[in-house]
Amino acid sequence: MPKSGTAISIRYGSRRLSLAIPDGVSVETVGRRASENSNELSVLQRALAAPLGAPLLSDFLHGAKSALVVVNDATRSTPNARILPYLLPVLRDVPSWSVIVASGLHRAPTNDEKRSLFGGLLSEIEARLLIHDGYDESQLDTVGTGDLAVQINRHLLAADRIILINSIEPHFFAGYTGGRKSILPGLAGRDTVERSHAGAVSEKAAALRVEGNPVREFIRTRTQFVDPTRIWSIQVVLDREDRMAALFAGDVDRTFAAGCEAAHQSYTVEIEQPYDLVLAVLHPPLDLSLYQAMKGWELPAPGVRDGGFLIFSAPCWEGVGAKFYARLIDEYPDVTKWQALESKPYTLGLHKLVRTARAKRRFRLMAVTGMPVEQVRRFGYEAFDTHEAALSAALAQLGRPCRMLVVEDSALTTIVRQNRRILAPSGGAEGVNV
């Protein structure tokens, strides 16, 4: 039930904060769903025993001389350490196998992040562990010709068999994470990543949308160089406690389609009417930088009415997070001209400016971070040091009564309005009315 004149508790980094809500403000809080599956081990074992459109893993690896396991970096909560123990007994029969972190253009994982990614398995895996660096030309080879040519990590090209371990979540411009995204941009070179992101300036590049999404279409068409019989895919959907709510193994496209349907059920929250004010609360690990934090206000943005306010909350302990993002701000310091950048030749990160300008045409966009407010304002946000100051500034404009929606884990929790149609991935439903 909506609450008014009370206090709410929100997450901020590793702790929780209490935020007083003035009288006249009704508040509802939403977030990711809890799983109906209490035994995630059974979820995993059932999927491994009945792969979709593919042989059992042991049969898939039979006769292979080499295998490459592709995992996410620390910006995803993919439970590698809970999945890998069930793959290792079969992997150990392959003469040469390794694990690669599909970092794309992200920084390499820290030692603490490696321990988080692999848990107690790190001691065995570390000697076989590879870290992709899309800026390192020595790691890359070019495949394909003309417009279909891409730069890809040479270890992927050399492996007899490829195992993708990924989590599927809504993504603000790629529709969903997961699937072939492990390969591109995960294991791609800088120029290829830039080309893959160019479609993100389009309004068709949207959360929950796969069909007709130019970013997903780029990923699909530019990863066809990999024989699908060389790929064995594990796609997992997590609940609000990061437990495995659903898992699909087998063919890369069938597991992705099934995972998108499960992710839609797990991560979306349907509303009847938009709110005057949305407080978007990012959770780790997507709260580490301003670059990543954009995910935390795009997904709940459908929850705010035209002319309303959206406040996002993220400590951003690593600051801006991407040097090219900061360089773009230096090149284009005038926020009022960002929308016009949509027609310019794309450079990496330009979609951030275009999408921020597009959002600011519809609602006021505020930020509460641990960064200096003057620095955050350069990125197009009305910045505040505290949640109380941001809330007070918004309410001074909105007045009372005011309807407020708090979205926990807002880089994953996706707000949808009733009777909006989302195009599903191939292999799933033709469309989902939301």
Buried (B, 14 or more C-beta within 10 A) or exposed (E): EEBBEEEBEBBBBEEEBEBEBEEEBBBBBBBBBEBEBEEBEEBBEEBBEEBBEBEBBEEBBEEBEBBBBBBBBBBBBBBBBBBBEBBBEBBEEBEEBBBBBBBBBBBEBEEEBBBBBBBEBBEBBEEBBBBBBBEEEEBBBEBBEEEEBBBBBBBBBEBBBBBBBBBBBBBBBBBBBBBBBBBBBBBBBBBBBBBBBBBBBBEBBBBBBBBEBBBBBBBBBBBEBBEBEBBBBBBBBBBBEBBBBBBBBBBBBBBBBBBBBBBBEBBBBEBEEBBBBBBBBBBBBBBBBBBBBBBBBBBBBBBBBEEBBBBBBBBBBBBBBBEBBBBBBEEBEEBEEBBEBBEEEBBBBBBBBBBBBBBBEBBBBBBBBBBEBEBBEBBBBBBBBEBEBBBEBBBEEBEEEBBBBBBBBBBBBBBBEEEEEBBBBEBBBEEBEB
